[in-house]
Amino acid sequence: MNITLKKHIPEILVALAIVMTTLWTVNAVAFERQSSRGNGVRVDVQPVQLLPGKPAKFKIKMNTHSVELNQNLLNISTLKDARGREYRTEKWDGTEPGGHHRSGVLSFAELAANPGVVTLVIRDIADVPARTFTWPVK
């Protein structure tokens, strides 16, 4: 290895770390939280990961003081992209059904290339037929 190049390896590694951190941060903060209120229940959703070729993941919080939150989110959630492709739910990593406060991460299958936008629909919470959340994906 060239002696001059060896001399600059620490600077190169620091620059690479900064670039990787910046890319991760851009993806992490690029998606705004969206909320839906209806029949005494607030549902907040924020994407955790929306990248083609990776599982789609959403942080979900549900809060109420009037109804029991006993839904199975795997059964009442759908995800579609702008091209009409539907992605299957894969995992709910969060609080169990029941109670007035629930939170966790809902995961779907890997996103296809060029999804355009994705739309998450959560059905039948507190007699609200559908709560719809949409984000662009680059």
Rosetta constraint file for C-alpha pairs under 8 A:
AtomPair CA 1 CA 5 HARMONIC 7.05 0.50
AtomPair CA 1 CA 6 HARMONIC 6.84 0.50
AtomPair CA 2 CA 6 HARMONIC 6.34 0.50
AtomPair CA 3 CA 7 HARMONIC 6.25 0.50
AtomPair CA 4 CA 8 HARMONIC 6.74 0.50
AtomPair CA 5 CA 9 HARMONIC 6.47 0.50
AtomPair CA 8 CA 12 HARMONIC 6.19 0.50
AtomPair CA 9 CA 13 HARMONIC 6.11 0.50
AtomPair CA 10 CA 14 HARMONIC 6.23 0.50
AtomPair CA 11 CA 15 HARMONIC 6.15 0.50
AtomPair CA 12 CA 16 HARMONIC 6.14 0.50
AtomPair CA 13 CA 17 HARMONIC 6.13 0.50
AtomPair CA 14 CA 18 HARMONIC 6.26 0.50
AtomPair CA 15 CA 19 HARMONIC 6.28 0.50
AtomPair CA 16 CA 20 HARMONIC 6.17 0.50
AtomPair CA 17 CA 21 HARMONIC 6.05 0.50
AtomPair CA 18 CA 22 HARMONIC 6.05 0.50
AtomPair CA 19 CA 23 HARMONIC 6.20 0.50
AtomPair CA 20 CA 24 HARMONIC 6.19 0.50
AtomPair CA 21 CA 25 HARMONIC 6.02 0.50
AtomPair CA 22 CA 26 HARMONIC 6.08 0.50
AtomPair CA 23 CA 27 HARMONIC 6.40 0.50
AtomPair CA 24 CA 28 HARMONIC 6.12 0.50
AtomPair CA 25 CA 29 HARMONIC 6.11 0.50
AtomPair CA 26 CA 30 HARMONIC 5.66 0.50
AtomPair CA 27 CA 31 HARMONIC 7.54 0.50
AtomPair CA 27 CA 49 HARMONIC 7.51 0.50
AtomPair CA 28 CA 48 HARMONIC 6.52 0.50
AtomPair CA 28 CA 49 HARMONIC 7.30 0.50
AtomPair CA 31 CA 46 HARMONIC 6.65 0.50
AtomPair CA 31 CA 47 HARMONIC 6.06 0.50
AtomPair CA 31 CA 48 HARMONIC 8.00 0.50
AtomPair CA 31 CA 135 HARMONIC 7.20 0.50
AtomPair CA 32 CA 46 HARMONIC 6.18 0.50
AtomPair CA 32 CA 47 HARMONIC 7.68 0.50
AtomPair CA 33 CA 44 HARMONIC 6.62 0.50
AtomPair CA 33 CA 45 HARMONIC 5.52 0.50
AtomPair CA 33 CA 46 HARMONIC 4.29 0.50
AtomPair CA 33 CA 47 HARMONIC 7.45 0.50
AtomPair CA 34 CA 44 HARMONIC 5.72 0.50
AtomPair CA 34 CA 45 HARMONIC 5.38 0.50
AtomPair CA 34 CA 46 HARMONIC 6.38 0.50
AtomPair CA 34 CA 133 HARMONIC 6.72 0.50
AtomPair CA 35 CA 42 HARMONIC 6.85 0.50
AtomPair CA 35 CA 43 HARMONIC 5.54 0.50
AtomPair CA 35 CA 44 HARMONIC 4.37 0.50
AtomPair CA 35 CA 45 HARMONIC 6.32 0.50
AtomPair CA 36 CA 42 HARMONIC 5.69 0.50
AtomPair CA 36 CA 43 HARMONIC 5.21 0.50
AtomPair CA 36 CA 44 HARMONIC 6.57 0.50
AtomPair CA 36 CA 131 HARMONIC 6.47 0.50
AtomPair CA 36 CA 132 HARMONIC 8.00 0.50
AtomPair CA 37 CA 41 HARMONIC 5.69 0.50
AtomPair CA 37 CA 42 HARMONIC 4.45 0.50
AtomPair CA 37 CA 43 HARMONIC 6.46 0.50
AtomPair CA 38 CA 42 HARMONIC 6.68 0.50
AtomPair CA 38 CA 126 HARMONIC 7.46 0.50
AtomPair CA 38 CA 128 HARMONIC 6.60 0.50
AtomPair CA 39 CA 126 HARMONIC 5.91 0.50
AtomPair CA 39 CA 127 HARMONIC 7.24 0.50
AtomPair CA 39 CA 128 HARMONIC 7.15 0.50
AtomPair CA 40 CA 64 HARMONIC 5.93 0.50
AtomPair CA 40 CA 65 HARMONIC 7.19 0.50
AtomPair CA 40 CA 66 HARMONIC 6.19 0.50
AtomPair CA 40 CA 67 HARMONIC 7.61 0.50
AtomPair CA 40 CA 126 HARMONIC 7.51 0.50
AtomPair CA 41 CA 62 HARMONIC 6.90 0.50
AtomPair CA 41 CA 63 HARMONIC 5.77 0.50
AtomPair CA 41 CA 64 HARMONIC 4.72 0.50
AtomPair CA 41 CA 65 HARMONIC 7.76 0.50
AtomPair CA 41 CA 66 HARMONIC 7.71 0.50
AtomPair CA 41 CA 67 HARMONIC 7.76 0.50
AtomPair CA 41 CA 125 HARMONIC 7.76 0.50
AtomPair CA 41 CA 126 HARMONIC 6.79 0.50
AtomPair CA 42 CA 62 HARMONIC 5.67 0.50
AtomPair CA 42 CA 63 HARMONIC 5.34 0.50
AtomPair CA 42 CA 64 HARMONIC 6.52 0.50
AtomPair CA 43 CA 60 HARMONIC 7.07 0.50
AtomPair CA 43 CA 61 HARMONIC 5.74 0.50
AtomPair CA 43 CA 62 HARMONIC 4.55 0.50
AtomPair CA 43 CA 63 HARMONIC 6.71 0.50
AtomPair CA 44 CA 60 HARMONIC 5.68 0.50
AtomPair CA 44 CA 61 HARMONIC 5.13 0.50
AtomPair CA 44 CA 62 HARMONIC 6.45 0.50
AtomPair CA 45 CA 58 HARMONIC 6.42 0.50
AtomPair CA 45 CA 59 HARMONIC 5.66 0.50
AtomPair CA 45 CA 60 HARMONIC 4.67 0.50
AtomPair CA 45 CA 61 HARMONIC 6.65 0.50
AtomPair CA 45 CA 133 HARMONIC 7.62 0.50
AtomPair CA 46 CA 58 HARMONIC 5.54 0.50
AtomPair CA 46 CA 59 HARMONIC 5.22 0.50
AtomPair CA 46 CA 60 HARMONIC 6.72 0.50
AtomPair CA 47 CA 56 HARMONIC 7.74 0.50
AtomPair CA 47 CA 57 HARMONIC 5.89 0.50
AtomPair CA 47 CA 58 HARMONIC 4.21 0.50
AtomPair CA 47 CA 59 HARMONIC 6.06 0.50
AtomPair CA 48 CA 56 HARMONIC 7.75 0.50
AtomPair CA 48 CA 57 HARMONIC 5.27 0.50
AtomPair CA 48 CA 58 HARMONIC 5.19 0.50
AtomPair CA 48 CA 59 HARMONIC 6.21 0.50
AtomPair CA 49 CA 54 HARMONIC 7.72 0.50
AtomPair CA 49 CA 55 HARMONIC 7.24 0.50
AtomPair CA 49 CA 56 HARMONIC 5.49 0.50
AtomPair CA 49 CA 57 HARMONIC 5.04 0.50
AtomPair CA 49 CA 58 HARMONIC 7.02 0.50
AtomPair CA 50 CA 54 HARMONIC 7.22 0.50
AtomPair CA 50 CA 55 HARMONIC 7.34 0.50
AtomPair CA 50 CA 56 HARMONIC 5.10 0.50
AtomPair CA 50 CA 57 HARMONIC 6.78 0.50
AtomPair CA 50 CA 111 HARMONIC 7.51 0.50
AtomPair CA 50 CA 137 HARMONIC 6.51 0.50
AtomPair CA 51 CA 55 HARMONIC 7.50 0.50
AtomPair CA 51 CA 56 HARMONIC 7.09 0.50
AtomPair CA 51 CA 111 HARMONIC 6.64 0.50
AtomPair CA 51 CA 137 HARMONIC 7.06 0.50
AtomPair CA 51 CA 138 HARMONIC 7.49 0.50
AtomPair CA 52 CA 110 HARMONIC 6.95 0.50
AtomPair CA 52 CA 111 HARMONIC 4.71 0.50
AtomPair CA 52 CA 112 HARMONIC 5.37 0.50
AtomPair CA 52 CA 113 HARMONIC 5.15 0.50
AtomPair CA 52 CA 114 HARMONIC 6.94 0.50
AtomPair CA 52 CA 115 HARMONIC 7.35 0.50
AtomPair CA 53 CA 110 HARMONIC 5.32 0.50
AtomPair CA 53 CA 111 HARMONIC 5.31 0.50
AtomPair CA 53 CA 112 HARMONIC 5.93 0.50
AtomPair CA 53 CA 113 HARMONIC 6.80 0.50
AtomPair CA 54 CA 109 HARMONIC 7.69 0.50
AtomPair CA 54 CA 110 HARMONIC 4.55 0.50
AtomPair CA 54 CA 111 HARMONIC 5.86 0.50
AtomPair CA 55 CA 107 HARMONIC 6.54 0.50
AtomPair CA 55 CA 108 HARMONIC 5.61 0.50
AtomPair CA 55 CA 109 HARMONIC 4.94 0.50
AtomPair CA 55 CA 110 HARMONIC 3.79 0.50
AtomPair CA 55 CA 111 HARMONIC 6.08 0.50
AtomPair CA 56 CA 107 HARMONIC 5.70 0.50
AtomPair CA 56 CA 108 HARMONIC 5.08 0.50
AtomPair CA 56 CA 109 HARMONIC 6.42 0.50
AtomPair CA 56 CA 110 HARMONIC 6.10 0.50
AtomPair CA 56 CA 111 HARMONIC 6.34 0.50
AtomPair CA 57 CA 105 HARMONIC 6.45 0.50
AtomPair CA 57 CA 106 HARMONIC 5.64 0.50
AtomPair CA 57 CA 107 HARMONIC 4.41 0.50
AtomPair CA 57 CA 108 HARMONIC 6.34 0.50
AtomPair CA 58 CA 105 HARMONIC 5.38 0.50
AtomPair CA 58 CA 106 HARMONIC 5.22 0.50
AtomPair CA 58 CA 107 HARMONIC 6.51 0.50
AtomPair CA 59 CA 103 HARMONIC 7.41 0.50
AtomPair CA 59 CA 104 HARMONIC 5.74 0.50
AtomPair CA 59 CA 105 HARMONIC 4.45 0.50
AtomPair CA 59 CA 106 HARMONIC 6.48 0.50
AtomPair CA 60 CA 103 HARMONIC 5.44 0.50
AtomPair CA 60 CA 104 HARMONIC 5.55 0.50
AtomPair CA 60 CA 105 HARMONIC 6.01 0.50
AtomPair CA 60 CA 106 HARMONIC 7.09 0.50
AtomPair CA 61 CA 101 HARMONIC 7.46 0.50
AtomPair CA 61 CA 102 HARMONIC 5.71 0.50
AtomPair CA 61 CA 103 HARMONIC 4.28 0.50
AtomPair CA 61 CA 104 HARMONIC 6.78 0.50
AtomPair CA 62 CA 69 HARMONIC 7.88 0.50
AtomPair CA 62 CA 100 HARMONIC 7.66 0.50
AtomPair CA 62 CA 101 HARMONIC 5.64 0.50
AtomPair CA 62 CA 102 HARMONIC 5.13 0.50
AtomPair CA 62 CA 103 HARMONIC 6.28 0.50
AtomPair CA 63 CA 100 HARMONIC 5.77 0.50
AtomPair CA 63 CA 101 HARMONIC 4.64 0.50
AtomPair CA 63 CA 102 HARMONIC 6.68 0.50
AtomPair CA 64 CA 100 HARMONIC 5.16 0.50
AtomPair CA 64 CA 101 HARMONIC 6.56 0.50
AtomPair CA 65 CA 100 HARMONIC 5.93 0.50
AtomPair CA 66 CA 100 HARMONIC 7.66 0.50
AtomPair CA 67 CA 100 HARMONIC 6.83 0.50
AtomPair CA 67 CA 126 HARMONIC 6.87 0.50
AtomPair CA 68 CA 98 HARMONIC 5.76 0.50
AtomPair CA 68 CA 99 HARMONIC 5.36 0.50
AtomPair CA 68 CA 100 HARMONIC 5.82 0.50
AtomPair CA 69 CA 97 HARMONIC 6.16 0.50
AtomPair CA 69 CA 98 HARMONIC 4.90 0.50
AtomPair CA 69 CA 99 HARMONIC 5.60 0.50
AtomPair CA 69 CA 100 HARMONIC 5.83 0.50
AtomPair CA 69 CA 101 HARMONIC 7.40 0.50
AtomPair CA 69 CA 102 HARMONIC 7.44 0.50
AtomPair CA 69 CA 125 HARMONIC 7.55 0.50
AtomPair CA 70 CA 97 HARMONIC 4.22 0.50
AtomPair CA 70 CA 98 HARMONIC 4.26 0.50
AtomPair CA 70 CA 99 HARMONIC 7.15 0.50
AtomPair CA 71 CA 76 HARMONIC 7.50 0.50
AtomPair CA 71 CA 97 HARMONIC 5.85 0.50
AtomPair CA 71 CA 98 HARMONIC 7.66 0.50
AtomPair CA 71 CA 125 HARMONIC 7.32 0.50
AtomPair CA 72 CA 76 HARMONIC 6.61 0.50
AtomPair CA 72 CA 97 HARMONIC 6.48 0.50
AtomPair CA 73 CA 77 HARMONIC 5.82 0.50
AtomPair CA 73 CA 92 HARMONIC 7.08 0.50
AtomPair CA 73 CA 106 HARMONIC 7.68 0.50
AtomPair CA 73 CA 122 HARMONIC 7.64 0.50
AtomPair CA 74 CA 89 HARMONIC 5.68 0.50
AtomPair CA 74 CA 90 HARMONIC 7.25 0.50
AtomPair CA 74 CA 91 HARMONIC 6.97 0.50
AtomPair CA 74 CA 92 HARMONIC 6.67 0.50
AtomPair CA 74 CA 106 HARMONIC 7.76 0.50
AtomPair CA 75 CA 89 HARMONIC 7.96 0.50
AtomPair CA 76 CA 122 HARMONIC 5.67 0.50
AtomPair CA 76 CA 123 HARMONIC 5.27 0.50
AtomPair CA 76 CA 124 HARMONIC 7.23 0.50
AtomPair CA 77 CA 89 HARMONIC 7.27 0.50
AtomPair CA 77 CA 120 HARMONIC 7.03 0.50
AtomPair CA 77 CA 121 HARMONIC 5.60 0.50
AtomPair CA 77 CA 122 HARMONIC 4.49 0.50
AtomPair CA 77 CA 123 HARMONIC 6.42 0.50
AtomPair CA 78 CA 86 HARMONIC 7.26 0.50
AtomPair CA 78 CA 87 HARMONIC 7.03 0.50
AtomPair CA 78 CA 88 HARMONIC 7.06 0.50
AtomPair CA 78 CA 89 HARMONIC 7.10 0.50
AtomPair CA 78 CA 120 HARMONIC 5.77 0.50
AtomPair CA 78 CA 121 HARMONIC 5.30 0.50
AtomPair CA 78 CA 122 HARMONIC 6.69 0.50
AtomPair CA 79 CA 86 HARMONIC 5.70 0.50
AtomPair CA 79 CA 87 HARMONIC 5.40 0.50
AtomPair CA 79 CA 88 HARMONIC 7.27 0.50
AtomPair CA 79 CA 89 HARMONIC 7.95 0.50
AtomPair CA 79 CA 108 HARMONIC 7.60 0.50
AtomPair CA 79 CA 118 HARMONIC 6.71 0.50
AtomPair CA 79 CA 119 HARMONIC 5.60 0.50
AtomPair CA 79 CA 120 HARMONIC 4.57 0.50
AtomPair CA 79 CA 121 HARMONIC 6.46 0.50
AtomPair CA 80 CA 84 HARMONIC 6.00 0.50
AtomPair CA 80 CA 85 HARMONIC 5.45 0.50
AtomPair CA 80 CA 86 HARMONIC 4.35 0.50
AtomPair CA 80 CA 87 HARMONIC 6.18 0.50
AtomPair CA 80 CA 118 HARMONIC 5.57 0.50
AtomPair CA 80 CA 119 HARMONIC 5.35 0.50
AtomPair CA 80 CA 120 HARMONIC 6.75 0.50
AtomPair CA 81 CA 85 HARMONIC 5.50 0.50
AtomPair CA 81 CA 86 HARMONIC 6.72 0.50
AtomPair CA 81 CA 115 HARMONIC 5.29 0.50
AtomPair CA 81 CA 116 HARMONIC 6.65 0.50
AtomPair CA 81 CA 117 HARMONIC 5.46 0.50
AtomPair CA 81 CA 118 HARMONIC 4.26 0.50
AtomPair CA 81 CA 119 HARMONIC 6.21 0.50
AtomPair CA 82 CA 115 HARMONIC 5.88 0.50
AtomPair CA 82 CA 116 HARMONIC 5.42 0.50
AtomPair CA 82 CA 117 HARMONIC 5.25 0.50
AtomPair CA 82 CA 118 HARMONIC 6.38 0.50
AtomPair CA 83 CA 115 HARMONIC 6.54 0.50
AtomPair CA 83 CA 116 HARMONIC 7.55 0.50
AtomPair CA 87 CA 108 HARMONIC 6.14 0.50
AtomPair CA 87 CA 109 HARMONIC 5.62 0.50
AtomPair CA 87 CA 110 HARMONIC 7.68 0.50
AtomPair CA 87 CA 111 HARMONIC 7.50 0.50
AtomPair CA 88 CA 108 HARMONIC 5.60 0.50
AtomPair CA 88 CA 109 HARMONIC 5.70 0.50
AtomPair CA 89 CA 106 HARMONIC 7.57 0.50
AtomPair CA 89 CA 107 HARMONIC 6.07 0.50
AtomPair CA 89 CA 108 HARMONIC 4.34 0.50
AtomPair CA 89 CA 109 HARMONIC 6.50 0.50
AtomPair CA 90 CA 106 HARMONIC 7.77 0.50
AtomPair CA 90 CA 107 HARMONIC 5.51 0.50
AtomPair CA 90 CA 108 HARMONIC 5.04 0.50
AtomPair CA 90 CA 109 HARMONIC 6.35 0.50
AtomPair CA 91 CA 105 HARMONIC 7.99 0.50
AtomPair CA 91 CA 106 HARMONIC 5.89 0.50
AtomPair CA 91 CA 107 HARMONIC 5.09 0.50
AtomPair CA 91 CA 108 HARMONIC 7.03 0.50
AtomPair CA 92 CA 104 HARMONIC 6.88 0.50
AtomPair CA 92 CA 105 HARMONIC 5.87 0.50
AtomPair CA 92 CA 106 HARMONIC 4.67 0.50
AtomPair CA 92 CA 107 HARMONIC 6.43 0.50
AtomPair CA 93 CA 104 HARMONIC 5.41 0.50
AtomPair CA 93 CA 105 HARMONIC 5.21 0.50
AtomPair CA 93 CA 106 HARMONIC 6.49 0.50
AtomPair CA 94 CA 102 HARMONIC 7.46 0.50
AtomPair CA 94 CA 103 HARMONIC 5.63 0.50
AtomPair CA 94 CA 104 HARMONIC 3.74 0.50
AtomPair CA 94 CA 105 HARMONIC 6.16 0.50
AtomPair CA 95 CA 102 HARMONIC 5.55 0.50
AtomPair CA 95 CA 103 HARMONIC 5.82 0.50
AtomPair CA 95 CA 104 HARMONIC 6.34 0.50
AtomPair CA 96 CA 102 HARMONIC 7.55 0.50
AtomPair CA 97 CA 102 HARMONIC 7.74 0.50
AtomPair CA 98 CA 102 HARMONIC 8.00 0.50
AtomPair CA 111 CA 115 HARMONIC 7.06 0.50
AtomPair CA 114 CA 137 HARMONIC 7.77 0.50
AtomPair CA 114 CA 138 HARMONIC 7.27 0.50
AtomPair CA 115 CA 137 HARMONIC 6.49 0.50
AtomPair CA 115 CA 138 HARMONIC 7.93 0.50
AtomPair CA 116 CA 136 HARMONIC 5.95 0.50
AtomPair CA 116 CA 137 HARMONIC 5.41 0.50
AtomPair CA 116 CA 138 HARMONIC 6.77 0.50
AtomPair CA 117 CA 134 HARMONIC 6.84 0.50
AtomPair CA 117 CA 135 HARMONIC 5.51 0.50
AtomPair CA 117 CA 136 HARMONIC 4.08 0.50
AtomPair CA 117 CA 137 HARMONIC 5.23 0.50
AtomPair CA 118 CA 134 HARMONIC 5.66 0.50
AtomPair CA 118 CA 135 HARMONIC 5.59 0.50
AtomPair CA 118 CA 136 HARMONIC 6.41 0.50
AtomPair CA 118 CA 137 HARMONIC 6.96 0.50
AtomPair CA 119 CA 132 HARMONIC 6.79 0.50
AtomPair CA 119 CA 133 HARMONIC 5.58 0.50
AtomPair CA 119 CA 134 HARMONIC 4.33 0.50
AtomPair CA 119 CA 135 HARMONIC 6.69 0.50
AtomPair CA 120 CA 132 HARMONIC 5.84 0.50
AtomPair CA 120 CA 133 HARMONIC 5.16 0.50
AtomPair CA 120 CA 134 HARMONIC 6.33 0.50
AtomPair CA 121 CA 130 HARMONIC 6.23 0.50
AtomPair CA 121 CA 131 HARMONIC 5.56 0.50
AtomPair CA 121 CA 132 HARMONIC 4.60 0.50
AtomPair CA 121 CA 133 HARMONIC 6.43 0.50
AtomPair CA 122 CA 130 HARMONIC 5.69 0.50
AtomPair CA 122 CA 131 HARMONIC 5.21 0.50
AtomPair CA 122 CA 132 HARMONIC 6.66 0.50
AtomPair CA 123 CA 128 HARMONIC 6.98 0.50
AtomPair CA 123 CA 129 HARMONIC 5.36 0.50
AtomPair CA 123 CA 130 HARMONIC 4.34 0.50
AtomPair CA 123 CA 131 HARMONIC 6.24 0.50
AtomPair CA 124 CA 128 HARMONIC 5.20 0.50
AtomPair CA 124 CA 129 HARMONIC 4.79 0.50
AtomPair CA 124 CA 130 HARMONIC 6.20 0.50
AtomPair CA 125 CA 129 HARMONIC 7.32 0.50
AtomPair CA 125 CA 130 HARMONIC 7.91 0.50
